Structure formats: C-alpha cells, structure tokens
Amino acid sequence: MDHDEKLPFGVDASLFDDACWLAARVAATRKAQGKAIPSDFAQGSPEADAVALDFVRDIERALAGRLKASTEGH
C-alpha cells in the first residue's frame, strides 16, 4: 500500500507518521503492562471493540500528558 492509499484525503504525511508513532508507543506500553491491544482479537469481535475503546482512552491520556508537558512553565 503506498502513501496515497493510506492518506486518501491528503492528510499531511507528518501528521500521519505522528499518529502511527503514538499508536505504536501506546501498544508497546499496553503490552508491557500485560494489557491487550485490538489486534489481539478478531476484527469486529466484542472483545476487540472493548479493547479498542480502552486503547483510545490510553491514546487520549498520552496526548493529554504530551500537551501538559509541552505547556508547563508557560
């Protein structure tokens, strides 16, 4: 799959790369904590859906922490 297929709406490639990096970091952290990631289950299964919601919450926490760290002292 080339970059145009991944970004059909012309999203900035660096933004896409940042999103991939963040998802990989959250997945690695979850694995290190013994938590599942969505790809551990069949796509569309109730288990995958539940883990995906928890995964998104972890991404939100990671983003909130990153924003807080970037604005501290200002």
C-alpha positions in Angstrom: 0.0 0.0 0.0 1.5 3.3 -1.0 1.2 6.6 0.9 -1.7 7.9 -1.3 -3.8 4.8 -0.4 -3.2 5.4 3.3 -4.0 9.1 3.0 -6.8 9.3 0.5 -7.9 12.7 1.7 -4.5 14.3 1.5 -3.7 14.4 5.2 -0.3 15.7 6.0 2.2 12.8 5.9 4.0 14.0 9.1 0.7 14.1 11.0 0.0 10.5 9.8 3.5 9.5 10.9 3.0 11.1 14.3 -0.3 9.2 14.7 1.4 5.9 13.8 4.2 6.6 16.3 1.8 7.4 19.1 -0.3 4.3 18.4 2.8 2.1 18.4 4.0 3.6 21.7 0.6 3.1 23.3 0.5 -0.5 22.0 4.0 -1.2 23.3 3.1 0.3 26.7 -0.1 -1.8 26.9 1.8 -5.0 26.1 4.5 -4.2 28.7 1.6 -3.8 31.2 0.1 -7.1 30.2 -2.9 -5.4 28.6 -4.4 -6.5 25.3 -4.4 -4.4 22.1 -7.3 -4.5 19.5 -5.3 -6.7 17.0 -5.1 -9.5 19.7 -8.7 -10.3 18.8 -10.8 -10.9 15.7 -11.7 -7.7 14.0 -15.3 -6.7 14.9 -15.5 -9.0 17.9 -16.9 -7.7 21.2 -13.5 -8.2 22.8 -11.7 -6.2 20.1 -14.3 -3.4 20.3 -13.9 -3.2 24.1 -10.1 -3.2 24.0 -10.2 -0.6 21.2 -12.2 1.8 23.4 -9.7 1.3 26.2 -6.9 1.8 23.7 -8.4 5.1 22.6 -8.6 6.2 26.2 -4.9 5.4 26.6 -4.1 7.5 23.5 -6.1 10.4 24.9 -4.2 10.1 28.2 -0.9 10.1 26.2 -1.9 13.1 24.2 -3.0 15.0 27.4 0.3 14.2 29.0 2.2 15.4 26.0 0.2 18.6 25.8 0.7 19.2 29.5 4.4 18.6 29.2 4.7 21.0 26.2 2.9 23.8 28.1 4.5 23.6 31.5 6.4 26.7 32.5 4.5 28.9 30.1 
